[in-house]
Amino acid sequence: MSLPTTHARIVSAADTRKCLDTVQLNHLEQTFRAWAAQARGEQRQLARQRILMIFLLIRSTGGRLNEILSLDAARDIDFQYHSVHLRKANDRKATAAGREVQIPEMLSAEIKTMLDQFRGQISPRRIFKADPAHVRRKFYACAEAAGFARETGTPEAIRKARAIELMQSDMPLPVVQTILGHSTPNLAAAYVDFSPEEIHRVERFHIERENQRKTSARNAFYGKIDKITRGDVQALVEIVALDGSRVMAIITGFSLDKLGLNSGALITAEVKAPWVMLYKGDEEPASTAENRFRGKVWRIIKGKVSTEIDVRISESTELCAIITEASRRRLNLKKNDTLWALFSAAAVIIHAD
């Protein structure tokens, strides 16, 4: 995805090729979470939770490593308004200059829960006080464990990737600059049309939109329209998702015009869990369903009548299907079983971004 020319003042086009994209960042996040969850013993668990929090805060705020390591958990994180106050390293004054960066409500609640584990163990002022070299080594290790080059997993690389992610979501340049703490003189003119309150509102809008996209990630494909084939009444829309998956959707011509859809437009394609059909086996089934994805059973949540099956179709994408428990038993579905997840193009709901 090419960047708008105004955004090149923060990062060059060449930088985007060296950074992880959104799908890769999410995969790296899952690697960090799995690593933290595997800790044995209370002290090791706390140590890994600390590194995970540092990663999540850089991933969300685009903050510098020294800014995150200087956080006072009691003073600098506002769980009511879901924001983090980033200050210069070693500046402990309550009135010290800095910037406020908003974070998703879900992350705010998660950070609060993790911090509660440190209560009585260490003071809030020192929770984030970690050796930078140690933090970097853990970032390197998780990047390599996720299958990425270690230089793409440094705190600086994650910060840069976050900047690119924000710009590619069409967040206005002055807002991105505010979040990152840039003060480049040649960007001063960009602030003329944005008051601090307006910047705050735009930032919150983008954070909430991004958070909503993540919460429905299992049954939603976020991507670009690749092709539209228009008929007399309906139109076939072909979407290429972030992970490379291709999704077909059928909508009416009226909806196509109302949403203003065209090739290259960013959209979200969703399908409800009860509309996803499952076929067990390696070979692709003969079916009229336009959307067919091969995957493995990732999670099973059994119920007396219905059961939820999560199917991982790529490293970053899962599909959730709701089937009867009787059907699960008949197919003898177990974790890691190979199967196909299918759904009709008519079952896909399109949301314009």
Wavefront OBJ file of the C-alpha trace (Angstrom):
o trace
v 0.000 0.000 0.000
v 1.524 3.321 -1.011
v 1.691 6.184 1.447
v 0.258 9.635 0.836
v 3.022 12.039 -0.126
v 2.492 14.193 2.977
v 3.262 11.204 5.169
v 6.675 10.779 3.581
v 7.879 13.582 5.829
v 7.779 11.190 8.780
v 8.873 7.957 7.108
v 10.184 7.306 3.632
v 8.694 4.777 1.247
v 11.798 2.647 1.703
v 11.122 2.457 5.450
v 7.796 0.706 4.864
v 9.575 -2.246 3.260
v 11.700 -2.717 6.384
v 8.773 -2.699 8.816
v 6.246 -5.303 9.830
v 2.741 -4.760 8.503
v -0.431 -5.020 10.583
v -0.827 -8.766 10.088
v 2.817 -9.375 11.032
v 2.540 -7.082 14.056
v -0.463 -9.045 15.248
v 1.439 -12.311 14.766
v 4.379 -10.887 16.737
v 1.954 -9.849 19.495
v 0.619 -13.407 19.716
v 4.206 -14.681 19.960
v 4.874 -12.336 22.887
v 1.659 -13.479 24.578
v 2.465 -17.160 24.111
v 5.974 -16.615 25.495
v 4.588 -14.821 28.560
v 1.974 -17.525 29.140
v 4.618 -20.273 29.149
v 6.453 -18.848 32.180
v 6.812 -21.127 35.201
v 7.049 -19.718 38.700
v 5.629 -16.453 40.033
v 8.756 -14.324 39.602
v 9.350 -15.458 36.043
v 5.686 -14.858 35.234
v 5.932 -11.289 36.533
v 9.160 -10.698 34.626
v 7.589 -11.824 31.360
v 4.383 -9.885 32.036
v 6.523 -6.764 32.379
v 8.155 -7.342 28.966
v 4.738 -8.071 27.431
v 3.328 -4.805 28.804
v 6.294 -2.881 27.412
v 5.711 -4.415 23.982
v 1.951 -3.765 24.062
v 2.463 -0.127 25.032
v 5.024 0.492 22.285
v 2.779 -1.387 19.838
v -0.213 0.777 20.728
v 1.296 4.190 21.535
v 4.306 4.235 19.225
v 6.283 5.410 22.244
v 10.060 5.326 22.502
v 11.552 2.599 24.657
v 12.991 5.093 27.160
v 9.570 6.752 27.466
v 7.882 3.449 28.297
v 10.613 2.458 30.765
v 10.155 5.831 32.513
v 6.434 5.333 33.141
v 5.070 5.583 36.640
v 2.173 3.112 36.564
v 0.190 5.064 39.187
v 0.738 8.501 37.687
v 1.091 8.110 33.918
v -1.636 5.628 32.959
v -5.228 6.876 33.128
v -7.550 3.874 33.177
v -10.684 6.016 33.271
v -9.912 7.880 30.048
v -7.715 5.117 28.580
v -4.600 7.132 27.930
v -0.875 7.038 28.640
v 1.190 10.124 29.444
v 4.636 9.806 27.898
v 7.431 11.988 29.242
v 11.105 12.335 28.567
v 13.263 9.734 30.248
v 14.275 10.455 33.857
v 11.957 13.475 34.084
v 9.955 12.725 37.218
v 8.235 16.082 37.680
v 4.466 15.840 37.758
v 4.248 18.871 35.478
v 6.958 17.686 33.097
v 6.302 18.289 29.411
v 5.090 15.288 27.506
v 2.201 14.035 25.456
v -0.955 12.077 26.104
v -1.589 9.083 23.840
v -4.878 7.224 23.845
v -5.081 3.439 23.897
v -7.990 1.045 23.211
v -10.294 0.354 26.152
v -9.576 -3.383 25.927
v -5.828 -2.782 26.223
v -6.399 -0.339 29.074
v -8.351 -2.992 30.993
v -5.731 -5.644 30.218
v -2.843 -3.449 31.419
v -4.765 -2.690 34.621
v -5.283 -6.399 35.260
v -1.612 -7.156 34.690
v -0.506 -4.312 36.952
v -2.699 -5.694 39.741
v -0.467 -8.776 39.766
v 2.467 -6.602 40.847
v 0.591 -5.158 43.841
v 2.621 -5.749 46.984
v 5.556 -7.008 44.914
v 6.966 -3.756 43.569
v 5.998 -0.078 43.685
v 4.076 1.347 40.700
v 6.956 3.749 40.085
v 9.364 0.891 39.415
v 7.208 -1.624 37.526
v 8.473 -0.485 34.136
v 12.053 0.089 35.298
v 13.788 -2.618 33.275
v 17.267 -2.860 31.816
v 16.981 -1.611 28.188
v 19.527 -4.179 26.999
v 17.517 -6.987 28.596
v 14.310 -5.702 26.989
v 15.979 -5.573 23.581
v 17.222 -9.153 23.902
v 13.678 -10.360 24.631
v 12.331 -8.368 21.675
v 14.974 -9.956 19.422
v 14.096 -13.438 20.684
v 10.343 -13.005 20.150
v 10.863 -11.570 16.653
v 12.962 -14.569 15.670
v 10.478 -16.969 17.310
v 7.746 -15.380 15.171
v 9.825 -16.009 12.045
v 10.938 -12.409 11.466
v 14.370 -10.843 11.166
v 15.489 -9.600 14.586
v 15.961 -6.029 13.330
v 12.234 -5.820 12.498
v 11.380 -6.583 16.121
v 13.395 -3.886 17.886
v 11.502 -1.290 19.953
v 12.442 1.334 17.344
v 11.162 -0.863 14.492
v 7.869 -1.490 16.320
v 7.488 2.259 16.883
v 8.103 2.944 13.189
v 5.734 0.153 12.138
v 3.048 1.661 14.356
v 3.545 5.045 12.686
v 3.127 3.502 9.239
v 0.089 1.545 10.424
v -1.584 4.736 11.651
v -0.840 6.595 8.429
v -2.113 3.754 6.270
v -5.379 3.894 8.242
v -5.719 7.468 6.934
v -5.165 9.106 10.310
v -4.355 12.781 9.612
v -0.665 13.638 9.643
v -0.894 16.164 12.535
v -2.491 13.482 14.719
v 0.214 10.938 13.888
v 2.848 13.573 14.618
v 1.235 14.300 17.995
v 1.101 10.623 18.930
v 4.745 10.038 18.016
v 5.995 13.209 19.687
v 7.529 14.619 16.508
v 8.371 18.305 16.440
v 9.805 18.742 12.946
v 9.609 22.460 12.030
v 8.463 21.797 8.455
v 5.317 20.163 9.829
v 4.251 23.209 11.837
v 1.858 24.371 9.134
v -0.036 21.096 9.383
v -1.351 22.156 12.805
v -3.078 25.295 11.556
v -6.369 23.560 10.767
v -6.443 21.293 13.842
v -7.040 22.428 17.388
v -5.802 20.189 20.226
v -9.412 19.168 20.909
v -9.950 18.228 17.255
v -6.748 16.206 17.195
v -7.907 14.409 20.352
v -11.291 13.560 18.807
v -9.770 12.301 15.554
v -7.291 10.153 17.474
v -10.069 8.612 19.570
v -12.154 7.915 16.454
v -9.301 6.022 14.790
v -8.371 4.111 17.955
v -11.975 2.990 18.477
v -12.359 2.008 14.835
v -9.122 0.033 14.979
v -10.196 -1.650 18.222
v -13.579 -2.646 16.777
v -11.812 -4.203 13.826
v -9.622 -6.287 16.127
v -12.438 -7.496 18.368
v -14.259 -9.110 15.421
v -11.092 -10.333 13.713
v -12.051 -14.028 13.748
v -14.996 -13.590 11.392
v -13.955 -10.449 9.595
v -11.615 -9.895 6.684
v -10.190 -6.403 6.416
v -8.749 -5.572 3.019
v -9.167 -4.016 -0.419
v -11.664 -4.571 -3.185
v -9.817 -6.245 -6.049
v -12.626 -6.600 -8.580
v -16.320 -5.810 -8.991
v -18.518 -7.687 -11.467
v -21.845 -5.932 -11.837
v -25.000 -7.716 -12.973
v -28.551 -6.547 -13.635
v -29.573 -6.608 -9.950
v -26.606 -7.841 -7.939
v -22.840 -7.429 -8.001
v -20.011 -9.830 -7.149
v -17.306 -8.154 -5.065
v -13.877 -9.809 -4.745
v -11.831 -8.756 -1.715
v -8.149 -9.374 -0.953
v -7.650 -9.444 2.839
v -4.557 -8.400 4.783
v -3.397 -12.004 5.080
v -3.804 -12.621 1.338
v -7.126 -14.459 1.618
v -9.633 -13.806 -1.176
v -13.268 -13.381 -0.189
v -16.294 -13.224 -2.525
v -19.382 -11.246 -1.591
v -22.664 -10.733 -3.405
v -24.541 -7.486 -2.749
v -27.235 -5.565 -4.557
v -26.399 -2.885 -7.077
v -28.257 -0.427 -4.854
v -25.952 -1.260 -1.912
v -22.916 -0.994 -4.173
v -23.890 2.542 -5.164
v -24.998 3.565 -1.670
v -21.680 2.508 -0.138
v -19.744 4.090 -2.998
v -17.667 0.953 -3.517
v -15.030 0.698 -6.221
v -11.834 -1.209 -6.896
v -9.117 -0.355 -4.366
v -11.561 0.707 -1.647
v -10.806 -0.416 1.923
v -13.624 -2.496 3.398
v -14.406 -5.101 6.036
v -16.136 -8.324 4.968
v -17.882 -10.199 7.779
v -19.659 -13.523 8.038
v -21.698 -14.719 11.011
v -20.510 -17.866 12.758
v -23.722 -19.922 12.137
v -23.268 -19.381 8.380
v -19.839 -21.058 8.323
v -20.030 -24.728 7.297
v -17.324 -27.245 8.176
v -16.072 -30.213 6.143
v -13.526 -32.585 7.639
v -10.632 -33.818 5.502
v -7.638 -32.703 3.445
v -9.257 -32.591 0.015
v -11.272 -29.570 -1.022
v -14.970 -30.500 -1.003
v -17.181 -30.118 -4.055
v -19.500 -27.304 -3.040
v -21.356 -24.306 -4.439
v -19.942 -22.128 -1.626
v -17.760 -19.458 -3.218
v -15.565 -19.054 -0.145
v -13.537 -22.120 0.859
v -10.647 -22.053 3.326
v -8.474 -24.946 4.464
v -7.392 -24.786 8.090
v -6.938 -26.564 11.400
v -9.155 -26.700 14.454
v -7.643 -24.213 16.885
v -10.170 -24.183 19.719
v -13.361 -26.029 20.668
v -15.874 -24.647 23.157
v -18.458 -27.319 23.793
v -22.062 -26.750 24.797
v -24.979 -29.035 25.495
v -26.720 -28.119 22.235
v -24.308 -26.005 20.167
v -20.530 -25.907 20.008
v -18.138 -23.191 18.885
v -15.295 -24.266 16.605
v -12.429 -21.879 15.875
v -10.564 -22.700 12.672
v -7.171 -21.141 11.979
v -6.927 -20.540 8.231
v -3.701 -18.524 8.341
v -1.173 -17.369 10.914
v -3.251 -14.265 11.583
v -6.838 -15.255 10.765
v -9.375 -17.489 12.468
v -12.929 -18.326 11.506
v -15.524 -19.175 14.121
v -18.265 -21.650 13.268
v -21.300 -22.554 15.389
v -22.460 -26.119 14.872
v -24.528 -28.540 16.928
v -22.668 -30.636 19.479
v -24.202 -33.687 17.801
v -22.512 -32.689 14.531
v -19.170 -32.233 16.289
v -19.444 -35.730 17.772
v -20.499 -37.216 14.432
v -17.454 -35.678 12.715
v -15.297 -36.472 15.778
v -13.719 -33.006 15.576
v -10.644 -32.493 17.745
v -8.008 -29.813 18.088
v -5.527 -29.737 15.171
v -7.860 -31.662 12.864
v -7.611 -30.500 9.254
v -10.878 -29.298 7.772
v -12.441 -26.838 5.349
v -14.477 -23.796 6.377
v -17.006 -22.763 3.742
v -19.545 -19.990 3.348
v -21.593 -18.532 0.526
v -20.847 -15.181 -1.070
v -24.420 -14.219 -0.195
v -23.593 -14.708 3.520
v -20.919 -11.993 3.473
v -21.733 -8.565 4.912
v -19.661 -5.627 3.654
v -18.836 -2.563 5.751
v -17.234 0.416 4.058
v -14.238 1.650 6.052
l 1 2 3 4 5 6 7 8 9 10 11 12 13 14 15 16 17 18 19 20 21 22 23 24 25 26 27 28 29 30 31 32 33 34 35 36 37 38 39 40 41 42 43 44 45 46 47 48 49 50 51 52 53 54 55 56 57 58 59 60 61 62 63 64 65 66 67 68 69 70 71 72 73 74 75 76 77 78 79 80 81 82 83 84 85 86 87 88 89 90 91 92 93 94 95 96 97 98 99 100 101 102 103 104 105 106 107 108 109 110 111 112 113 114 115 116 117 118 119 120 121 122 123 124 125 126 127 128 129 130 131 132 133 134 135 136 137 138 139 140 141 142 143 144 145 146 147 148 149 150 151 152 153 154 155 156 157 158 159 160 161 162 163 164 165 166 167 168 169 170 171 172 173 174 175 176 177 178 179 180 181 182 183 184 185 186 187 188 189 190 191 192 193 194 195 196 197 198 199 200 201 202 203 204 205 206 207 208 209 210 211 212 213 214 215 216 217 218 219 220 221 222 223 224 225 226 227 228 229 230 231 232 233 234 235 236 237 238 239 240 241 242 243 244 245 246 247 248 249 250 251 252 253 254 255 256 257 258 259 260 261 262 263 264 265 266 267 268 269 270 271 272 273 274 275 276 277 278 279 280 281 282 283 284 285 286 287 288 289 290 291 292 293 294 295 296 297 298 299 300 301 302 303 304 305 306 307 308 309 310 311 312 313 314 315 316 317 318 319 320 321 322 323 324 325 326 327 328 329 330 331 332 333 334 335 336 337 338 339 340 341 342 343 344 345 346 347 348 349 350 351 352 353
